Amino acid sequence: MTNYKVLFLDIDGTLLRPDGTIEDSTKKAISKVQAQGLEVFLATGRPLHELDELAKELNIHSFIGYNGAYAIYKGEDIFQEPMKSSTVMNFLEIAKDNQHEVVLYTNNKNVFTNVDSGITTEFMHKFHLHKNEPYSPSVNSSILGMTLVNLKKDDPVLYNNEEGIHLSQVNVEGMRHCYDVIRDRVNKGYGVQAVLKRLGINKESSIAFGDGMNDKEMLQNVGESFAMGNGYPDLFKYAKHRTTKVTDSGIYNGVKMLGLVN
């Protein structure tokens, strides 16, 4: 059996059910693999400064956040990769012209173009965001990630003029009008590669679970990749395995497939 060393877990739709809770089987799976010496990373589009409660509940101390722009191993920074200021300003201008909202993430706060709108309040509630401020141009050089909010079906093409950038629809019930801004060079796969290199772990000893298209690169850069049963349909071809849904012990059944739990 392969000597697995590290497990990367997406959060929304993978670790968390649609109601924001975690299945007991998922907690059990994480605890069991930790007891076998695997390091567990949360690998998410979310800002890392909002994960304290979840991390404490699961006894997790290592993270890849902002869709691969920032990684922490047991409290130590591995890297930070802010977006180009020109990209940030370009996307803000397009959003303003098309009545879209933008959420921008620094390493210590969430910045909203319209902090008081109903759709923004819903976003904050859904993703448990608390360190929120209105947008100011002073943050442009320290943005680690962005989410575009209130897009209609045909709106993503409006943002296609920026080379090396693509949008990934948020695969969360009620939030599919939201799109994460993903860099071709800096993404969860980049984060996984940096972590494996930093820890001296080979690709074959790594495992990852995801459900959205922002997980594609992560699943391509590990030895054992699992797409959740509730995953975005286009994701399945990038995963080695397909497990059950987040509401049906998806993580537990996946690690069981690898012989890590009974």
C-alpha positions as CSV (number, residue, x, y, z in Angstrom):
1,M,0.0,0.0,0.0
2,T,1.2,3.5,-0.8
3,N,2.6,5.4,2.2
4,Y,0.3,8.4,2.1
5,K,1.7,11.6,3.8
6,V,-0.7,14.5,3.1
7,L,-4.5,15.0,2.4
8,F,-5.8,18.2,0.7
9,L,-9.5,19.0,1.3
10,D,-11.6,21.6,-0.4
11,I,-14.2,23.1,2.0
12,D,-17.5,24.1,0.3
13,G,-19.3,21.2,-1.2
14,T,-16.5,18.8,-0.1
15,L,-16.0,19.2,3.6
16,L,-19.1,21.3,4.3
17,R,-22.6,20.3,3.4
18,P,-24.9,22.8,1.8
19,D,-26.2,23.8,5.3
20,G,-22.7,24.6,6.5
21,T,-22.4,21.5,8.7
22,I,-19.9,18.7,8.7
23,E,-20.9,15.0,8.7
24,D,-19.8,12.9,11.6
25,S,-18.3,10.4,9.1
26,T,-16.1,13.3,7.7
27,K,-14.8,14.2,11.1
28,K,-14.1,10.6,11.8
29,A,-12.2,10.2,8.5
30,I,-10.0,13.3,9.2
31,S,-9.3,12.2,12.7
32,K,-8.3,8.6,11.6
33,V,-5.9,9.8,8.9
34,Q,-4.3,12.3,11.2
35,A,-3.8,9.5,13.7
36,Q,-1.9,7.7,11.0
37,G,0.5,10.6,10.6
38,L,-1.0,12.4,7.5
39,E,-0.9,16.1,7.5
40,V,-4.3,17.5,6.5
41,F,-4.5,20.8,4.6
42,L,-7.7,22.8,4.0
43,A,-7.4,23.9,0.3
44,T,-10.0,26.5,-0.4
45,G,-11.0,29.7,-2.3
46,R,-11.9,31.1,1.1
47,P,-9.7,33.6,2.9
48,L,-7.6,32.0,5.6
49,H,-8.4,34.6,8.2
50,E,-11.9,33.3,8.3
51,L,-11.1,29.6,9.0
52,D,-10.1,29.7,12.7
53,E,-13.4,28.1,14.0
54,L,-13.4,25.3,11.4
55,A,-9.7,24.6,11.8
56,K,-10.1,24.3,15.5
57,E,-13.1,22.0,15.2
58,L,-11.1,19.6,13.0
59,N,-7.6,20.1,14.6
60,I,-6.2,21.3,11.3
61,H,-3.2,23.7,11.3
62,S,-2.2,23.8,7.6
63,F,-3.9,25.6,4.7
64,I,-3.9,26.6,1.1
65,G,-6.2,29.6,0.7
66,Y,-7.4,32.1,-1.9
67,N,-7.5,29.4,-4.6
68,G,-3.8,28.8,-4.2
69,A,-2.4,32.3,-3.6
70,Y,-1.3,31.7,0.1
71,A,-0.2,28.6,2.0
72,I,0.5,28.0,5.6
73,Y,2.1,24.9,7.2
74,K,1.6,24.7,11.0
75,G,1.5,28.4,11.4
76,E,4.5,29.1,9.1
77,D,4.0,30.9,5.8
78,I,5.1,28.9,2.8
79,F,4.3,31.6,0.2
80,Q,2.0,34.5,-0.7
81,E,1.3,35.5,-4.3
82,P,-0.8,38.7,-4.6
83,M,-2.6,39.5,-7.9
84,K,-1.3,42.2,-10.3
85,S,-2.8,45.6,-9.4
86,S,-3.7,46.1,-13.1
87,T,-5.8,42.9,-13.1
88,V,-7.6,44.0,-10.0
89,M,-8.4,47.5,-11.4
90,N,-9.4,46.1,-14.8
91,F,-11.9,43.6,-13.2
92,L,-13.3,46.3,-10.9
93,E,-14.0,48.6,-13.9
94,I,-15.8,45.8,-15.8
95,A,-17.8,44.9,-12.7
96,K,-18.8,48.5,-12.2
97,D,-19.9,48.9,-15.8
98,N,-22.1,45.8,-15.6
99,Q,-23.7,46.1,-12.1
100,H,-21.6,43.2,-10.7
101,E,-20.3,43.2,-7.1
102,V,-16.8,42.2,-6.3
103,V,-15.3,40.6,-3.1
104,L,-11.6,41.1,-2.8
105,Y,-9.5,39.2,-0.2
106,T,-6.3,40.4,1.5
107,N,-4.4,38.3,4.1
108,N,-6.5,39.9,6.9
109,K,-9.8,41.2,5.6
110,N,-12.5,40.9,3.0
111,V,-13.2,44.0,0.9
112,F,-16.6,44.6,-0.8
113,T,-17.4,47.0,-3.6
114,N,-20.9,47.3,-2.0
115,V,-20.8,46.2,1.6
116,D,-24.5,47.0,2.2
117,S,-26.2,45.4,-0.7
118,G,-28.6,42.4,-0.1
119,I,-26.6,40.1,-2.3
120,T,-23.4,41.0,-0.5
121,T,-25.0,40.3,2.9
122,E,-26.2,36.9,1.6
123,F,-22.6,36.2,0.4
124,M,-21.2,37.1,3.8
125,H,-23.7,34.9,5.6
126,K,-23.2,31.9,3.3
127,F,-19.4,31.9,3.6
128,H,-19.3,33.0,7.2
129,L,-17.3,36.2,6.5
130,H,-16.8,38.5,9.4
131,K,-13.8,40.7,8.8
132,N,-15.5,42.9,6.2
133,E,-14.7,46.4,4.9
134,P,-15.8,48.6,2.0
135,Y,-13.5,48.8,-0.9
136,S,-10.6,51.3,-1.0
137,P,-8.0,51.6,-3.8
138,S,-5.3,51.3,-1.1
139,V,-5.8,47.4,-1.1
140,N,-5.1,47.0,-4.9
141,S,-1.6,45.8,-4.4
142,S,-2.4,43.2,-1.7
143,I,-5.2,41.2,-3.2
144,L,-4.8,37.5,-3.0
145,G,-8.1,36.5,-4.5
146,M,-11.4,37.8,-5.9
147,T,-14.9,36.6,-6.3
148,L,-17.4,38.2,-8.8
149,V,-21.0,38.3,-7.6
150,N,-24.3,38.7,-9.4
151,L,-23.3,37.6,-12.8
152,K,-25.8,36.3,-15.3
153,K,-25.2,33.2,-17.4
154,D,-23.5,35.1,-20.3
155,D,-21.6,37.6,-18.2
156,P,-18.3,35.7,-17.6
157,V,-17.2,36.4,-21.2
158,L,-17.0,40.1,-20.3
159,Y,-13.9,39.3,-18.3
160,N,-12.1,37.3,-21.0
161,N,-9.7,40.2,-22.0
162,E,-7.2,39.4,-19.2
163,E,-4.5,36.9,-20.3
164,G,-3.7,34.2,-17.8
165,I,-7.0,34.5,-15.9
166,H,-10.1,32.4,-16.0
167,L,-13.4,32.3,-14.0
168,S,-14.6,29.4,-12.1
169,Q,-18.3,29.2,-11.2
170,V,-18.9,28.7,-7.4
171,N,-20.4,25.2,-7.0
172,V,-22.6,26.1,-4.0
173,E,-26.3,26.0,-3.9
174,G,-27.8,29.4,-4.3
175,M,-24.4,31.0,-5.1
176,R,-23.9,30.0,-8.8
177,H,-24.2,33.6,-9.8
178,C,-20.7,33.9,-8.2
179,Y,-17.4,33.2,-10.0
180,D,-13.9,32.9,-8.5
181,V,-11.2,34.7,-10.4
182,I,-8.5,32.0,-11.0
183,R,-5.0,32.6,-12.3
184,D,-3.6,30.0,-14.7
185,R,-0.3,30.1,-13.0
186,V,-1.4,30.5,-9.3
187,N,-4.2,28.1,-8.4
188,K,-4.8,25.2,-6.0
189,G,-2.5,23.0,-8.1
190,Y,0.3,25.5,-7.7
191,G,-0.3,25.6,-4.0
192,V,-0.2,21.8,-3.8
193,Q,3.1,21.6,-5.8
194,A,4.6,24.3,-3.5
195,V,3.5,22.4,-0.3
196,L,4.8,19.0,-1.6
197,K,8.2,20.6,-2.5
198,R,8.4,22.4,0.9
199,L,7.6,19.2,2.8
200,G,9.7,16.9,0.6
201,I,6.6,14.7,-0.2
202,N,6.3,13.0,-3.6
203,K,3.1,13.4,-5.6
204,E,2.2,9.7,-5.2
205,S,1.9,10.1,-1.5
206,S,-0.7,12.9,-1.7
207,I,-4.5,12.8,-1.8
208,A,-7.1,15.5,-2.6
209,F,-10.8,15.9,-2.6
210,G,-12.8,18.6,-4.5
211,D,-16.1,19.4,-6.1
212,G,-15.7,22.6,-8.2
213,M,-13.7,23.6,-11.2
214,N,-11.4,25.6,-9.0
215,D,-10.3,22.2,-7.7
216,K,-9.3,21.0,-11.2
217,E,-5.6,21.8,-10.9
218,M,-5.3,20.4,-7.4
219,L,-6.8,17.1,-8.5
220,Q,-4.3,17.0,-11.4
221,N,-1.3,17.4,-9.0
222,V,-1.8,14.7,-6.5
223,G,-1.4,10.9,-6.5
224,E,-5.0,10.0,-5.6
225,S,-7.7,12.5,-6.6
226,F,-11.4,12.3,-5.7
227,A,-14.3,14.3,-7.2
228,M,-17.3,14.4,-4.9
229,G,-20.5,12.9,-6.2
230,N,-22.1,16.3,-6.1
231,G,-19.2,17.8,-8.1
232,Y,-19.5,20.1,-11.1
233,P,-20.0,17.7,-14.1
234,D,-16.9,18.9,-16.0
235,L,-14.7,18.1,-13.0
236,F,-15.0,14.3,-13.1
237,K,-12.7,13.8,-16.0
238,Y,-9.9,15.5,-14.0
239,A,-10.2,13.1,-11.0
240,K,-8.8,9.6,-10.7
241,H,-11.8,8.5,-8.5
242,R,-15.4,9.6,-8.0
243,T,-16.7,9.3,-4.5
244,T,-20.2,9.8,-3.0
245,K,-21.8,13.1,-2.3
246,V,-20.8,15.5,0.5
247,T,-24.1,14.5,2.2
248,D,-23.3,10.8,1.8
249,S,-19.9,10.3,3.5
250,G,-18.0,11.3,0.4
251,I,-14.6,11.9,2.1
252,Y,-15.0,8.9,4.4
253,N,-15.8,6.6,1.5
254,G,-12.9,8.0,-0.5
255,V,-10.3,7.4,2.2
256,K,-11.9,4.0,2.8
257,M,-11.2,3.2,-0.9
258,L,-7.5,3.8,-0.2
259,G,-7.6,1.6,2.9
260,L,-7.1,4.4,5.4
261,V,-10.3,3.7,7.3
262,N,-12.4,0.6,7.8
